[in-house]
Amino acid sequence: MPRGSCIYWADLPTLMTRLDAAARWITVILNPAVVAVLAFLFLSGLQTEGSWRWIVWAVILGPGIPSLYAVTIYMVGKASSVFLPDARQRVVPLLLAAVSCCFGAWQLTRLESPPYAVHLMSAYGLMALVSGIVSRRWGISLHAAGVCGPWVVGLVTVGSGYVWALPLPVAIGWARVRSRGHTLVQVLVGAILGCASALVTWWLVSKLGIDH
């Protein structure tokens, strides 16, 4: 093959290896817990006085409790990874997350946190509940759900400026398929769950008048 803009066939194995490595790093670094923490920080902008109080509560009651559970069962040897590759092992921490997120949403209203914080915490609660039920039979992508949810919350509560973040869900979805952590269908269903949870809880929280 003549040299030019085309990739040499001999270079393909190296390229494929680099893509695999990139997918693994994206999966590890941008896991659902990390994305949740970043989502609360970016949505808050750390601009309001006393925002650190509700952010701390959001991190503990949102990604904190289920992550602690996952790390614990990994450290005692009951799971091969903190990401719990066996979908059935995710049921308990997800249902635990659903309860902690519901309590977290209530706690955030007491702390007079911004509406988008309550929306996001509520969305995580609904995502966790549905994912926990589904995980008994099927491995839905928590990575996809966990990044699409806050992205939609940002769009509907803060503004259309969050469209710029679209490459992030796309990259994470690609990484999960590329690393063979999930099938394309599992990633797409996870993304739909994240978007739907954000929209449903946005409507519900708005209906309840939590708009301080």
Phi and psi restraints in degrees (value plus and minus 20) as a CYANA .aco file:
   2 PRO   PHI     -84.8   -44.8
   2 PRO   PSI     128.9   168.9
   3 ARG   PHI     -90.7   -50.7
   3 ARG   PSI     122.4   162.4
   4 GLY   PHI     154.0   194.0
   4 GLY   PSI    -163.1  -123.1
   5 SER   PHI     -98.0   -58.0
   5 SER   PSI     -36.5     3.5
   6 CYS   PHI     -96.1   -56.1
   6 CYS   PSI     131.8   171.8
   7 ILE   PHI    -104.2   -64.2
   7 ILE   PSI     116.4   156.4
   8 TYR   PHI     -84.3   -44.3
   8 TYR   PSI     122.3   162.3
   9 TRP   PHI     -79.1   -39.1
   9 TRP   PSI     -54.0   -14.0
  10 ALA   PHI     -87.4   -47.4
  10 ALA   PSI     -41.6    -1.6
  11 ASP   PHI    -105.1   -65.1
  11 ASP   PSI     -32.6     7.4
  12 LEU   PHI     -80.3   -40.3
  12 LEU   PSI     -63.5   -23.5
  13 PRO   PHI     -77.7   -37.7
  13 PRO   PSI     -60.2   -20.2
  14 THR   PHI     -85.7   -45.7
  14 THR   PSI     -62.4   -22.4
  15 LEU   PHI     -83.0   -43.0
  15 LEU   PSI     -64.1   -24.1
  16 MET   PHI     -83.9   -43.9
  16 MET   PSI     -58.5   -18.5
  17 THR   PHI     -83.5   -43.5
  17 THR   PSI     -60.9   -20.9
  18 ARG   PHI     -86.5   -46.5
  18 ARG   PSI     -57.4   -17.4
  19 LEU   PHI     -85.5   -45.5
  19 LEU   PSI     -60.4   -20.4
  20 ASP   PHI     -82.9   -42.9
  20 ASP   PSI     -62.6   -22.6
  21 ALA   PHI     -84.2   -44.2
  21 ALA   PSI     -62.1   -22.1
  22 ALA   PHI     -81.8   -41.8
  22 ALA   PSI     -62.2   -22.2
  23 ALA   PHI     -83.0   -43.0
  23 ALA   PSI     -61.3   -21.3
  24 ARG   PHI     -85.1   -45.1
  24 ARG   PSI     -62.6   -22.6
  25 TRP   PHI     -85.9   -45.9
  25 TRP   PSI     -60.6   -20.6
  26 ILE   PHI     -82.5   -42.5
  26 ILE   PSI     -61.9   -21.9
  27 THR   PHI     -81.8   -41.8
  27 THR   PSI     -62.9   -22.9
  28 VAL   PHI     -94.1   -54.1
  28 VAL   PSI     -68.6   -28.6
  29 ILE   PHI     -91.5   -51.5
  29 ILE   PSI     -64.0   -24.0
  30 LEU   PHI    -120.0   -80.0
  30 LEU   PSI      30.8    70.8
  31 ASN   PHI     -95.2   -55.2
  31 ASN   PSI     144.9   184.9
  32 PRO   PHI     -74.8   -34.8
  32 PRO   PSI     -57.4   -17.4
  33 ALA   PHI     -86.7   -46.7
  33 ALA   PSI     -65.0   -25.0
  34 VAL   PHI     -84.8   -44.8
  34 VAL   PSI     -62.6   -22.6
  35 VAL   PHI     -81.8   -41.8
  35 VAL   PSI     -58.5   -18.5
  36 ALA   PHI     -82.7   -42.7
  36 ALA   PSI     -64.6   -24.6
  37 VAL   PHI     -82.1   -42.1
  37 VAL   PSI     -65.8   -25.8
  38 LEU   PHI     -83.3   -43.3
  38 LEU   PSI     -56.5   -16.5
  39 ALA   PHI     -83.1   -43.1
  39 ALA   PSI     -66.0   -26.0
  40 PHE   PHI     -83.8   -43.8
  40 PHE   PSI     -58.8   -18.8
  41 LEU   PHI     -88.2   -48.2
  41 LEU   PSI     -66.5   -26.5
  42 PHE   PHI     -88.8   -48.8
  42 PHE   PSI     -59.6   -19.6
  43 LEU   PHI     -86.5   -46.5
  43 LEU   PSI     -54.4   -14.4
  44 SER   PHI     -95.6   -55.6
  44 SER   PSI     -56.7   -16.7
  45 GLY   PHI      51.0    91.0
  45 GLY   PSI     -21.4    18.6
  46 LEU   PHI      30.8    70.8
  46 LEU   PSI      19.2    59.2
  47 GLN   PHI    -121.6   -81.6
  47 GLN   PSI     -44.3    -4.3
  48 THR   PHI    -111.1   -71.1
  48 THR   PSI     123.0   163.0
  49 GLU   PHI     -84.5   -44.5
  49 GLU   PSI     113.1   153.1
  50 GLY   PHI      57.9    97.9
  50 GLY   PSI     -10.0    30.0
  51 SER   PHI     -84.5   -44.5
  51 SER   PSI     -45.2    -5.2
  52 TRP   PHI     -81.1   -41.1
  52 TRP   PSI     -48.7    -8.7
  53 ARG   PHI     -84.4   -44.4
  53 ARG   PSI     -70.4   -30.4
  54 TRP   PHI     -94.6   -54.6
  54 TRP   PSI     -47.3    -7.3
  55 ILE   PHI     -85.2   -45.2
  55 ILE   PSI     -62.7   -22.7
  56 VAL   PHI     -81.1   -41.1
  56 VAL   PSI     -66.4   -26.4
  57 TRP   PHI     -82.3   -42.3
  57 TRP   PSI     -59.8   -19.8
  58 ALA   PHI     -83.9   -43.9
  58 ALA   PSI     -62.0   -22.0
  59 VAL   PHI     -88.1   -48.1
  59 VAL   PSI     -60.5   -20.5
  60 ILE   PHI     -88.6   -48.6
  60 ILE   PSI     -68.8   -28.8
  61 LEU   PHI    -103.5   -63.5
  61 LEU   PSI     -38.9     1.1
  62 GLY   PHI    -105.5   -65.5
  62 GLY   PSI    -113.6   -73.6
  63 PRO   PHI     -97.9   -57.9
  63 PRO   PSI     -40.1    -0.1
  64 GLY   PHI     -82.5   -42.5
  64 GLY   PSI     -74.0   -34.0
  65 ILE   PHI     -84.5   -44.5
  65 ILE   PSI     -70.5   -30.5
  66 PRO   PHI     -84.9   -44.9
  66 PRO   PSI     -53.2   -13.2
  67 SER   PHI     -85.4   -45.4
  67 SER   PSI     -60.7   -20.7
  68 LEU   PHI     -81.9   -41.9
  68 LEU   PSI     -59.6   -19.6
  69 TYR   PHI     -82.5   -42.5
  69 TYR   PSI     -66.7   -26.7
  70 ALA   PHI     -83.0   -43.0
  70 ALA   PSI     -63.4   -23.4
  71 VAL   PHI     -84.0   -44.0
  71 VAL   PSI     -59.2   -19.2
  72 THR   PHI     -83.8   -43.8
  72 THR   PSI     -69.1   -29.1
  73 ILE   PHI     -89.9   -49.9
  73 ILE   PSI     -44.6    -4.6
  74 TYR   PHI     -90.2   -50.2
  74 TYR   PSI     -64.0   -24.0
  75 MET   PHI     -87.8   -47.8
  75 MET   PSI     -48.7    -8.7
  76 VAL   PHI    -108.7   -68.7
  76 VAL   PSI     -16.7    23.3
  77 GLY   PHI      65.6   105.6
  77 GLY   PSI      -5.6    34.4
  78 LYS   PHI    -113.2   -73.2
  78 LYS   PSI     -21.8    18.2
  79 ALA   PHI    -163.4  -123.4
  79 ALA   PSI     126.5   166.5
  80 SER   PHI    -102.3   -62.3
  80 SER   PSI     -32.6     7.4
  81 SER   PHI    -177.2  -137.2
  81 SER   PSI     132.6   172.6
  82 VAL   PHI     -87.4   -47.4
  82 VAL   PSI     -36.3     3.7
  83 PHE   PHI    -103.6   -63.6
  83 PHE   PSI     -22.1    17.9
  84 LEU   PHI      30.3    70.3
  84 LEU   PSI      50.4    90.4
  85 PRO   PHI     -80.8   -40.8
  85 PRO   PSI     -46.2    -6.2
  86 ASP   PHI     -99.1   -59.1
  86 ASP   PSI      92.0   132.0
  87 ALA   PHI     -77.0   -37.0
  87 ALA   PSI     -51.9   -11.9
  88 ARG   PHI     -87.0   -47.0
  88 ARG   PSI     -46.0    -6.0
  89 GLN   PHI     -94.0   -54.0
  89 GLN   PSI     -32.0     8.0
  90 ARG   PHI    -105.8   -65.8
  90 ARG   PSI     -33.7     6.3
  91 VAL   PHI     -78.9   -38.9
  91 VAL   PSI     -72.5   -32.5
  92 VAL   PHI     -82.1   -42.1
  92 VAL   PSI     -71.9   -31.9
  93 PRO   PHI     -83.9   -43.9
  93 PRO   PSI     -50.4   -10.4
  94 LEU   PHI     -90.8   -50.8
  94 LEU   PSI     -63.3   -23.3
  95 LEU   PHI     -86.7   -46.7
  95 LEU   PSI     -55.4   -15.4
  96 LEU   PHI     -83.6   -43.6
  96 LEU   PSI     -59.6   -19.6
  97 ALA   PHI     -85.1   -45.1
  97 ALA   PSI     -57.1   -17.1
  98 ALA   PHI     -81.6   -41.6
  98 ALA   PSI     -62.7   -22.7
  99 VAL   PHI     -88.0   -48.0
  99 VAL   PSI     -66.2   -26.2
 100 SER   PHI     -86.0   -46.0
 100 SER   PSI     -54.1   -14.1
 101 CYS   PHI     -91.3   -51.3
 101 CYS   PSI     -57.1   -17.1
 102 CYS   PHI     -83.7   -43.7
 102 CYS   PSI     -64.2   -24.2
 103 PHE   PHI     -84.2   -44.2
 103 PHE   PSI     -58.3   -18.3
 104 GLY   PHI     -82.6   -42.6
 104 GLY   PSI     -61.1   -21.1
 105 ALA   PHI     -82.1   -42.1
 105 ALA   PSI     -61.0   -21.0
 106 TRP   PHI     -84.7   -44.7
 106 TRP   PSI     -61.8   -21.8
 107 GLN   PHI     -85.1   -45.1
 107 GLN   PSI     -57.0   -17.0
 108 LEU   PHI     -87.1   -47.1
 108 LEU   PSI     -54.0   -14.0
 109 THR   PHI     -86.6   -46.6
 109 THR   PSI     -56.3   -16.3
 110 ARG   PHI     -86.6   -46.6
 110 ARG   PSI     -52.2   -12.2
 111 LEU   PHI    -104.8   -64.8
 111 LEU   PSI     -16.8    23.2
 112 GLU   PHI      34.4    74.4
 112 GLU   PSI      25.4    65.4
 113 SER   PHI     -95.3   -55.3
 113 SER   PSI     143.4   183.4
 114 PRO   PHI     -80.7   -40.7
 114 PRO   PSI     133.3   173.3
 115 PRO   PHI     -76.2   -36.2
 115 PRO   PSI     -57.0   -17.0
 116 TYR   PHI     -85.7   -45.7
 116 TYR   PSI     -46.8    -6.8
 117 ALA   PHI     -87.8   -47.8
 117 ALA   PSI     -62.6   -22.6
 118 VAL   PHI     -86.6   -46.6
 118 VAL   PSI     -61.1   -21.1
 119 HIS   PHI     -78.1   -38.1
 119 HIS   PSI     -68.5   -28.5
 120 LEU   PHI     -86.0   -46.0
 120 LEU   PSI     -63.8   -23.8
 121 MET   PHI     -83.6   -43.6
 121 MET   PSI     -60.2   -20.2
 122 SER   PHI     -84.9   -44.9
 122 SER   PSI     -59.5   -19.5
 123 ALA   PHI     -83.5   -43.5
 123 ALA   PSI     -61.8   -21.8
 124 TYR   PHI     -83.1   -43.1
 124 TYR   PSI     -57.2   -17.2
 125 GLY   PHI     -82.9   -42.9
 125 GLY   PSI     -64.1   -24.1
 126 LEU   PHI     -87.6   -47.6
 126 LEU   PSI     -61.3   -21.3
 127 MET   PHI     -79.0   -39.0
 127 MET   PSI     -65.1   -25.1
 128 ALA   PHI     -84.2   -44.2
 128 ALA   PSI     -61.0   -21.0
 129 LEU   PHI     -82.9   -42.9
 129 LEU   PSI     -70.7   -30.7
 130 VAL   PHI     -85.1   -45.1
 130 VAL   PSI     -62.6   -22.6
 131 SER   PHI     -83.9   -43.9
 131 SER   PSI     -57.6   -17.6
 132 GLY   PHI     -84.3   -44.3
 132 GLY   PSI     -58.1   -18.1
 133 ILE   PHI     -89.6   -49.6
 133 ILE   PSI     -64.3   -24.3
 134 VAL   PHI     -87.8   -47.8
 134 VAL   PSI     -55.4   -15.4
 135 SER   PHI     -85.3   -45.3
 135 SER   PSI     -33.7     6.3
 136 ARG   PHI     -84.9   -44.9
 136 ARG   PSI     -45.9    -5.9
 137 ARG   PHI    -142.8  -102.8
 137 ARG   PSI     -41.3    -1.3
 138 TRP   PHI    -171.6  -131.6
 138 TRP   PSI     125.7   165.7
 139 GLY   PHI    -114.0   -74.0
 139 GLY   PSI      58.3    98.3
 140 ILE   PHI     -86.6   -46.6
 140 ILE   PSI     129.0   169.0
 141 SER   PHI     -99.0   -59.0
 141 SER   PSI      90.0   130.0
 142 LEU   PHI     -93.7   -53.7
 142 LEU   PSI     -49.6    -9.6
 143 HIS   PHI     -80.0   -40.0
 143 HIS   PSI     -66.9   -26.9
 144 ALA   PHI     -86.8   -46.8
 144 ALA   PSI     -65.2   -25.2
 145 ALA   PHI     -83.2   -43.2
 145 ALA   PSI     -62.3   -22.3
 146 GLY   PHI     -88.1   -48.1
 146 GLY   PSI     -41.6    -1.6
 147 VAL   PHI    -119.3   -79.3
 147 VAL   PSI     -52.0   -12.0
 148 CYS   PHI     -92.9   -52.9
 148 CYS   PSI     -53.5   -13.5
 149 GLY   PHI     -78.1   -38.1
 149 GLY   PSI     -78.5   -38.5
 150 PRO   PHI     -84.7   -44.7
 150 PRO   PSI     -48.3    -8.3
 151 TRP   PHI     -83.9   -43.9
 151 TRP   PSI     -65.6   -25.6
 152 VAL   PHI     -88.7   -48.7
 152 VAL   PSI     -58.3   -18.3
 153 VAL   PHI     -78.4   -38.4
 153 VAL   PSI     -62.5   -22.5
 154 GLY   PHI     -81.5   -41.5
 154 GLY   PSI     -58.8   -18.8
 155 LEU   PHI     -86.5   -46.5
 155 LEU   PSI     -64.1   -24.1
 156 VAL   PHI    -106.4   -66.4
 156 VAL   PSI     -39.6     0.4
 157 THR   PHI    -129.7   -89.7
 157 THR   PSI     -50.6   -10.6
 158 VAL   PHI    -122.8   -82.8
 158 VAL   PSI     -67.9   -27.9
 159 GLY   PHI     134.9   174.9
 159 GLY   PSI     148.8   188.8
 160 SER   PHI     -89.2   -49.2
 160 SER   PSI     -27.9    12.1
 161 GLY   PHI     -81.1   -41.1
 161 GLY   PSI     -39.7     0.3
 162 TYR   PHI     -96.7   -56.7
 162 TYR   PSI     -18.2    21.8
 163 VAL   PHI     -79.8   -39.8
 163 VAL   PSI     -51.0   -11.0
 164 TRP   PHI     -79.2   -39.2
 164 TRP   PSI     -41.3    -1.3
 165 ALA   PHI    -104.4   -64.4
 165 ALA   PSI     -19.3    20.7
 166 LEU   PHI     -74.3   -34.3
 166 LEU   PSI     -58.2   -18.2
 167 PRO   PHI     -77.8   -37.8
 167 PRO   PSI     -44.4    -4.4
 168 LEU   PHI     -86.5   -46.5
 168 LEU   PSI     -71.9   -31.9
 169 PRO   PHI     -79.4   -39.4
 169 PRO   PSI     -57.2   -17.2
 170 VAL   PHI     -84.3   -44.3
 170 VAL   PSI     -64.6   -24.6
 171 ALA   PHI     -85.0   -45.0
 171 ALA   PSI     -62.5   -22.5
 172 ILE   PHI     -87.8   -47.8
 172 ILE   PSI     -61.0   -21.0
 173 GLY   PHI     -81.6   -41.6
 173 GLY   PSI     -63.6   -23.6
 174 TRP   PHI     -80.8   -40.8
 174 TRP   PSI     -63.0   -23.0
 175 ALA   PHI     -83.0   -43.0
 175 ALA   PSI     -59.3   -19.3
 176 ARG   PHI     -86.9   -46.9
 176 ARG   PSI     -57.2   -17.2
 177 VAL   PHI     -92.7   -52.7
 177 VAL   PSI     -64.3   -24.3
 178 ARG   PHI     -82.0   -42.0
 178 ARG   PSI     -60.3   -20.3
 179 SER   PHI    -102.3   -62.3
 179 SER   PSI     -18.3    21.7
 180 ARG   PHI      43.1    83.1
 180 ARG   PSI       5.6    45.6
 181 GLY   PHI     -95.0   -55.0
 181 GLY   PSI     -48.6    -8.6
 182 HIS   PHI    -169.8  -129.8
 182 HIS   PSI     141.6   181.6
 183 THR   PHI    -102.9   -62.9
 183 THR   PSI     147.9   187.9
 184 LEU   PHI     -81.4   -41.4
 184 LEU   PSI     -59.5   -19.5
 185 VAL   PHI     -83.7   -43.7
 185 VAL   PSI     -62.7   -22.7
 186 GLN   PHI     -82.9   -42.9
 186 GLN   PSI     -56.9   -16.9
 187 VAL   PHI     -88.9   -48.9
 187 VAL   PSI     -64.3   -24.3
 188 LEU   PHI     -84.4   -44.4
 188 LEU   PSI     -61.2   -21.2
 189 VAL   PHI     -85.5   -45.5
 189 VAL   PSI     -59.1   -19.1
 190 GLY   PHI     -82.3   -42.3
 190 GLY   PSI     -61.4   -21.4
 191 ALA   PHI     -84.1   -44.1
 191 ALA   PSI     -62.3   -22.3
 192 ILE   PHI     -83.5   -43.5
 192 ILE   PSI     -61.5   -21.5
 193 LEU   PHI     -81.4   -41.4
 193 LEU   PSI     -64.1   -24.1
 194 GLY   PHI     -81.8   -41.8
 194 GLY   PSI     -65.4   -25.4
 195 CYS   PHI     -85.4   -45.4
 195 CYS   PSI     -65.4   -25.4
 196 ALA   PHI     -85.1   -45.1
 196 ALA   PSI     -60.8   -20.8
 197 SER   PHI     -82.0   -42.0
 197 SER   PSI     -61.1   -21.1
 198 ALA   PHI     -83.5   -43.5
 198 ALA   PSI     -62.1   -22.1
 199 LEU   PHI     -90.7   -50.7
 199 LEU   PSI     -61.9   -21.9
 200 VAL   PHI     -84.8   -44.8
 200 VAL   PSI     -66.4   -26.4
 201 THR   PHI     -91.8   -51.8
 201 THR   PSI     -50.1   -10.1
 202 TRP   PHI     -81.7   -41.7
 202 TRP   PSI     -64.7   -24.7
 203 TRP   PHI     -85.0   -45.0
 203 TRP   PSI     -63.5   -23.5
 204 LEU   PHI     -86.9   -46.9
 204 LEU   PSI     -66.8   -26.8
 205 VAL   PHI     -85.5   -45.5
 205 VAL   PSI     -58.5   -18.5
 206 SER   PHI     -85.4   -45.4
 206 SER   PSI     -58.2   -18.2
 207 LYS   PHI     -84.2   -44.2
 207 LYS   PSI     -53.6   -13.6
 208 LEU   PHI     -98.1   -58.1
 208 LEU   PSI     -27.5    12.5
 209 GLY   PHI      59.1    99.1
 209 GLY   PSI       4.4    44.4
 210 ILE   PHI    -104.4   -64.4
 210 ILE   PSI      62.7   102.7
 211 ASP   PHI    -157.6  -117.6
 211 ASP   PSI      18.6    58.6
